[in-house]
């Protein structure tokens, strides 16, 4: 298996952590999704990463699709619950992290890490603060009420799942961007962030950041 992308992307980190948790062997190839080259668009017509290339040369785009595929072909250890309701909850948490949470964290990661490191631009701290004040704070207020206490899997009866991987992938963006979650305002989210990012799979993937 070859994973095309790079660990600066939270969606690539999600897939890399998924593979680490499964104990899978894979090759990781850096791929920046800009410009939208013909080669990139041939692998994924949406021009996004990650893209999984399997043995027969087939390319599977999108982190959610890739994780679903891996769960089918490598079912152990299970990272999606057997119980139908828990299964649906895990998928919704993944969707929430990939959309709403990514929407508010993405600009922070871009301005503080991607832009200066890969484009040589200066961080627009006004945009960062706007994302924190108008988006992130509201989302963290909501999530705080849903967090387990003490810190542990988001679906305690199901154990560690894709829901945790998707959430951890977004929380790791905050870490990369140098944003520290206020443990006074969001104590459970802060505790969960420390717990998930200390997991060996996350530590391994984060150690590969350029």
C-alpha positions as CSV (number, residue, x, y, z in Angstrom):
1,X,0.0,0.0,0.0
2,X,1.1,3.5,-0.8
3,X,-0.4,6.5,1.0
4,X,-0.1,9.6,-1.1
5,X,-0.2,12.9,0.9
6,X,1.7,14.3,3.8
7,X,1.4,14.5,7.6
8,X,0.7,18.2,7.6
9,X,-2.8,17.3,6.4
10,X,-5.1,16.2,9.2
11,X,-6.9,13.9,6.7
12,X,-3.6,12.2,5.8
13,X,-2.7,11.9,9.6
14,X,-6.1,10.3,10.1
15,X,-5.3,7.5,7.6
16,X,-1.7,7.1,8.8
17,X,-2.9,6.7,12.4
18,X,-5.5,4.2,11.2
19,X,-2.8,2.2,9.6
20,X,-0.6,2.4,12.7
21,X,-3.5,1.2,14.9
22,X,-4.1,-1.7,12.5
23,X,-0.4,-2.6,12.5
24,X,-0.3,-2.4,8.7
25,X,2.8,-2.0,6.5
26,X,2.6,0.9,4.1
27,X,4.7,3.3,2.1
28,X,4.1,7.0,2.5
29,X,4.8,9.3,-0.4
30,X,4.6,13.1,-0.1
31,X,2.1,14.7,-2.3
32,X,1.1,18.4,-2.1
33,X,-2.4,19.0,-3.5
34,X,-1.5,22.2,-5.4
35,X,-1.2,22.8,-8.2
36,X,-3.9,20.4,-9.4
37,X,-1.7,18.5,-11.7
38,X,-3.0,16.0,-14.3
39,X,-1.3,13.3,-12.3
40,X,-3.1,14.3,-9.1
41,X,-6.5,14.6,-10.8
42,X,-6.1,11.2,-12.4
43,X,-5.7,9.7,-8.9
44,X,-8.5,11.8,-7.4
45,X,-10.7,14.0,-9.6
46,X,-11.4,16.2,-6.6
47,X,-7.6,17.0,-6.4
48,X,-7.4,16.3,-2.7
49,X,-5.3,14.1,-0.4
50,X,-4.9,11.4,0.9
51,X,-5.0,8.9,-1.8
52,X,-4.4,5.2,-1.1
53,X,-2.8,3.2,-3.9
54,X,-3.2,-0.6,-3.5
55,X,-1.3,-3.5,-5.1
56,X,-3.1,-3.6,-8.4
57,X,-2.6,0.1,-9.0
58,X,-6.1,1.1,-8.0
59,X,-6.3,4.6,-6.3
60,X,-8.8,5.1,-3.5
61,X,-9.3,8.8,-2.6
62,X,-10.7,10.4,0.5
63,X,-9.8,9.6,4.1
64,X,-13.2,8.2,5.1
65,X,-13.3,6.0,2.0
66,X,-9.8,4.7,2.8
67,X,-10.6,3.9,6.4
68,X,-13.8,2.1,5.3
69,X,-11.8,0.1,2.9
70,X,-9.1,-0.8,5.4
71,X,-11.7,-1.9,7.9
72,X,-13.1,-4.3,5.3
73,X,-9.8,-5.9,4.3
74,X,-8.1,-5.7,7.7
75,X,-11.0,-6.1,10.2
76,X,-8.7,-6.8,13.2
77,X,-8.3,-4.9,15.5
78,X,-11.7,-3.5,14.9
79,X,-11.8,0.3,14.8
80,X,-15.6,0.5,14.1
81,X,-18.1,-0.8,16.6
82,X,-20.3,-3.8,15.9
83,X,-23.4,-2.3,17.6
84,X,-25.4,-0.5,14.9
85,X,-26.1,2.6,17.0
86,X,-22.5,2.9,18.2
87,X,-21.4,2.3,14.6
88,X,-23.6,5.2,13.4
89,X,-22.4,7.4,16.2
90,X,-18.7,6.7,15.3
91,X,-19.4,7.7,11.7
92,X,-21.2,10.9,12.7
93,X,-18.4,11.9,15.0
94,X,-16.0,11.3,12.1
95,X,-18.2,13.4,9.8
96,X,-18.4,16.2,12.4
97,X,-14.6,16.2,12.8
98,X,-14.0,16.2,9.1
99,X,-16.4,19.0,8.4
100,X,-17.4,21.4,11.2
101,X,-14.2,20.9,13.3
102,X,-12.0,21.1,10.2
103,X,-13.7,24.2,9.0
104,X,-12.7,26.1,12.2
105,X,-9.3,24.6,12.8
106,X,-8.1,24.6,9.2
107,X,-7.5,28.4,9.0
108,X,-5.5,28.2,12.3
109,X,-3.3,25.4,10.9
110,X,-2.9,27.1,7.6
111,X,-1.9,30.5,9.0
112,X,0.4,29.3,11.7
113,X,2.0,26.3,10.0
114,X,1.2,25.7,6.3
115,X,1.5,29.3,5.1
116,X,4.9,30.2,6.6
117,X,6.5,26.8,6.2
118,X,5.4,25.9,2.6
119,X,4.5,29.3,1.1
120,X,7.0,31.6,2.9
121,X,4.1,33.9,3.9
122,X,3.5,35.7,7.1
123,X,0.9,34.5,9.6
124,X,-2.3,36.6,9.6
125,X,-2.9,36.5,13.4
126,X,-6.1,38.5,12.9
127,X,-7.5,35.7,10.9
128,X,-6.3,33.2,13.5
129,X,-8.0,35.1,16.3
130,X,-11.2,35.4,14.3
131,X,-11.2,31.6,13.7
132,X,-10.7,31.1,17.4
133,X,-13.3,33.6,18.6
134,X,-16.0,33.0,16.0
135,X,-15.6,29.3,15.4
136,X,-13.3,27.3,17.6
137,X,-14.6,28.5,20.9
138,X,-18.2,27.7,20.0
139,X,-17.3,24.2,18.8
140,X,-15.2,23.5,21.9
141,X,-18.1,24.7,24.1
142,X,-20.3,22.1,22.4
143,X,-17.8,19.3,22.5
144,X,-16.9,19.9,26.2
145,X,-20.4,18.7,27.2
146,X,-19.9,15.4,25.2
147,X,-16.5,14.5,26.5
148,X,-15.9,11.4,28.6
149,X,-14.6,12.0,32.1
150,X,-11.9,10.8,32.8
151,X,-10.3,11.1,29.5
152,X,-10.7,8.0,27.3
153,X,-12.4,6.7,24.2
154,X,-15.3,8.9,22.9
155,X,-17.5,5.7,22.8
156,X,-16.4,4.1,26.1
157,X,-18.4,0.9,25.6
158,X,-16.9,0.4,22.1
159,X,-13.3,1.2,23.1
160,X,-10.9,3.1,20.8
161,X,-12.5,3.7,17.4
162,X,-12.4,5.8,14.2
163,X,-14.2,8.5,16.1
164,X,-11.1,9.0,18.3
165,X,-8.8,8.9,15.3
166,X,-10.8,11.6,13.5
167,X,-11.1,13.8,16.5
168,X,-7.4,13.3,17.4
169,X,-6.4,14.2,13.8
170,X,-8.1,17.6,14.2
171,X,-6.8,18.2,17.7
172,X,-3.3,17.5,16.5
173,X,-3.7,20.4,14.1
174,X,-4.1,22.7,17.1
175,X,-0.9,21.3,18.6
176,X,1.0,21.8,15.4
177,X,-0.3,25.3,15.1
178,X,0.9,26.1,18.7
179,X,-2.6,26.5,20.1
180,X,-3.1,25.3,23.6
181,X,-6.6,24.4,24.7
182,X,-7.6,26.3,27.8
183,X,-7.9,23.7,30.5
184,X,-9.8,26.1,32.7
185,X,-12.6,26.7,30.2
186,X,-12.5,23.2,28.5
187,X,-11.0,20.8,31.1
188,X,-12.4,17.6,29.5
189,X,-11.3,18.5,26.0
190,X,-7.9,19.5,27.2
191,X,-7.5,16.2,29.1
192,X,-8.7,14.2,26.1
193,X,-6.3,16.0,23.8
194,X,-3.4,15.1,26.1
195,X,-4.6,11.5,26.2
196,X,-5.1,10.9,22.5
197,X,-2.0,12.7,21.3
198,X,0.2,10.6,23.8
199,X,-1.0,7.5,22.0
200,X,1.9,5.8,20.2
201,X,0.2,5.9,16.8
202,X,-0.2,9.7,17.1
203,X,3.3,10.2,18.4
204,X,4.7,8.2,15.5
205,X,2.8,10.1,12.9
206,X,3.5,13.6,14.4
207,X,7.2,12.8,14.6
208,X,7.3,12.8,10.8
209,X,6.2,16.4,10.3
210,X,8.6,18.5,8.3
